[in-house]
Structure formats: C-alpha cells, structure tokens
Amino acid sequence: MKSSFSIPTRILHHDRLQGAAEGALHQPTHTSVAYGFEKSEDLLRVFQNKQKGFAYSRQNSPTVAFLESQLTLLEAAHSCIAFSTGMAAIGSLFFALLKKGDHVIVSRYLFGNTASMFISFERLGIEVDFVDVCDVKNVEEAKRENTVAVFTESLANPVTQIADLVAIGDLCKKNNWLYVVDSTMTSPALFQAKNCGAHLVVHSLTKYIGGHGDALGGAVIDCGTMNWEGFGNIMDIYKKNEPATWGMTQIRKKGLRDFGATISPENAHRISIGMETLSLRMKQNRQNAQAICEFLENHLAVAKVHYPGLASHPQYEKAKEWFGGGSSIFSFEPKELDSLELLNRLDLVVNSTNLGDNRSLGIAVAPTIFNELGPEKRREMGIAENLIRVSVGIEETEDLLEDFKQALA
Ligand SMILES: *Cc1c(COP(=O)(O)O)cnc(C)c1O
C-alpha cells in the first residue's frame, strides 16, 4: 500500500495486506496461549529476541501484534505494546521505567485513576509534582536534579484544559527527560503527539479507538524520538539490540510480562475492527459537540461551557492548531436547573461514566468521578460542584440539539 495514502485509508486495508488465509479481509483471532516450534533452537531464539515469533501469549500473540501494528501506523510511530486497559498501559510503563528516588512532573488535571496511581508511586519512593501544565513555566519551575520524566494528557477532562504541549516537548528535549503524553481524549484521528515532541504516547483503547464500548484496552506507543542511551533507567540486559528498541523492550518485559496485564485476543480483535471507523466517527462526534456547545453557550439557562472549539476557551487557538478544534468531550454548568434533574430530562444522553462511546454519555462530575477528591481539590482543578460532563456520540446532530433544547426548556 502506497505510503502516500492517508492513514484512515491505509488502516482499512491493513488487515488483508498482512495476508490472512483464504483471502479473508480480517485477521483471524488466535486464542492459543502457547506456540510450538519444529526445532528446539527456534524457541530458544524467540526467547532471546533473536528471531521473530510468539512463545507465550502473556507477552504477545498474533492477534495482539496485529492491533499493535495498526496503532503504530495510526501514530506514524516506531512500535507499540497493547495492554488490557488504559490504566494497565500507564501503570506498566512507569513501573518499568522509573526507580526509587526519581522525580516525575505530572499534570494536575489527570484522569482521576491516573492521579491516584501516581500517589501510589509516591508511596513507593518516587517523587511526584502535580503541576498546572497549561503553562510550561510551571513545569520548568518544578525541575529537580533527579527529574526523569514529564507526563500529561493532551486534552484533560472534564474541564478540557490543554497542556502547553509543544513548549513542554522542547523543555523535555533540552533536559533529556522522557515525555509521555496520554492522548486518549484527542485520539490519533485528531492529534499525533509525536508532532509536539512526545516520546511515548498512551491511549485508553476503550474510548475512541475502540469506539463501541464493548472492549477494554490500552496501549503505549513509542514514537521513535527518545534518546534511550541518555535515559539512565534502562537495565543492562535490555541494551542488547539497537538503542531505539531499549525502552519498549524494558516495558514489554518488566511491564507487560511481569505485571501480566495482557489484553485478550478477543478484545484486541474488537478494537482492531472498531479502529477502522475511527476517523469517520471523530468527524461526526466533534461536529455534534461543536453544535451543542454553541447552542449551550448562548442559552440563558447555562452559566458556563468548557469546550476547546469555542472562542471563549482559554486555549482555543492551540486546539485549532494542534487538534483542528475540540474533541467530543465538553462540560457545562447549568444556572439554576439542578444537574441531576437536567441529566434525567435528556433522552439521548445516557447516565454513564464512560467516554468516547458511539452513544452520547453524561455524568454529574462532583458527586461521582471526582467525589473521592473532596471540594477543595475539585476547586483547584476547576471543577464546579454542578458541573456536567458530556461525551458526545455519533447520533445525528439535529436529534441531539432537539434533545438539549427540550431538556433546558
Ligand atoms: C479512560 C482513561 C484512562 C484509563 O483507561 P481504561 O481503559 O479505562 O483503563 C486513562 N486516561 C484517560 C485520559 C482516560 O480517559
């Protein structure tokens, strides 16, 4: 397939071009746990990374490897490792690459479970600073002698803050810090974090990439831009092949193999199929989000709308430049109407905690996903007590607008 074709086109043909039996247009789902070899020496070579192949599917299998090749193509990257969930990807990556006494700078606006995970890392002797990543100055000020990495989301939820992605990338390059970007909210259809200097990209495949809300998954993608020779935490045993592979080898061994958060072949297959329509779905759901947000911003019953596709958003220009606008996540604060009552009045917006589903989903943020934090932390994160988060689906725009109109009337 010509590399001049666009990525959405190439993804559609990627399956058959890997050569499935009988000319099948999809790869089969291989559920075998172990793989056998004619010669004992071949198994040995697979173990020692000297020959391509599969031995035991906790570490990799053909179906998962296919998903990884799709994701590598989506991000125009170097390599990918898939995991059972997005949390497993983030947890395994930092578990594999950090050591006691390291300092990491992370976004203050992280996905709740990710923030909770970094608090656990602190308890294990890793120093963590949670900073406002919307301005690179805050990242720079957090610098310590033992800083090794920066972690941020491209677009945070529920308040849709956008990290100072390019400037942070430059700062990481200057200091040779590992730069990891969770691009779940933007997806590779809107944004390739590599272009902002990211070394590793993380996705929850459960969200937009799968799209159908029927399979959990996660991935770490290596953009091929990190100087692993200058990164102090690679163990000698993983320095055998070219330096470009060092980081991912250590993540696959110390993270995936030893932690064992492996994605099932069935889920990998579902996500592979879902990915075929990613760019189409992202066009529709962002168009929907834009239309709803414009409507809400002008509605008298609404106090505030947070959406990067609105000129009122503090990082509107950056969103336009980097992502081509907003994603399908927005949040808003009703004026007098009770949030729970408003959610109950919406017919098309399902009361659900997930995001990036084909269906529109909504949730009252403070008493649910940010309940554990308490009111003070919520205020620090810009989360109003009556905030409603919506993940807009791919329903027809007019239907969604009609639903919001009747709910606010
Ligand atoms: C959902 C999500 C995760 C975690 O992904 P799971 O697949 O649910 O484990 C991580 N980061 C972000 C930004 C998410 O939205």
The ligand as a Gaussian input file, in Angstrom:
#p B3LYP/6-31G(d) Opt

LIG

0 1
 C      -10.300000       6.125000      30.451000
 C       -8.992000       6.780000      30.523000
 C       -7.872000       6.101000      31.023000
 C       -7.961000       4.692000      31.548000
 O       -8.352000       3.804000      30.568000
 P       -9.094000       2.409000      30.894000
 O       -9.095000       1.717000      29.589000
 O      -10.451000       2.729000      31.428000
 O       -8.248000       1.735000      31.923000
 C       -6.672000       6.758000      31.041000
 N       -6.545000       8.032000      30.597000
 C       -7.602000       8.713000      30.125000
 C       -7.401000      10.105000      29.650000
 C       -8.861000       8.118000      30.065000
 O       -9.904000       8.804000      29.604000

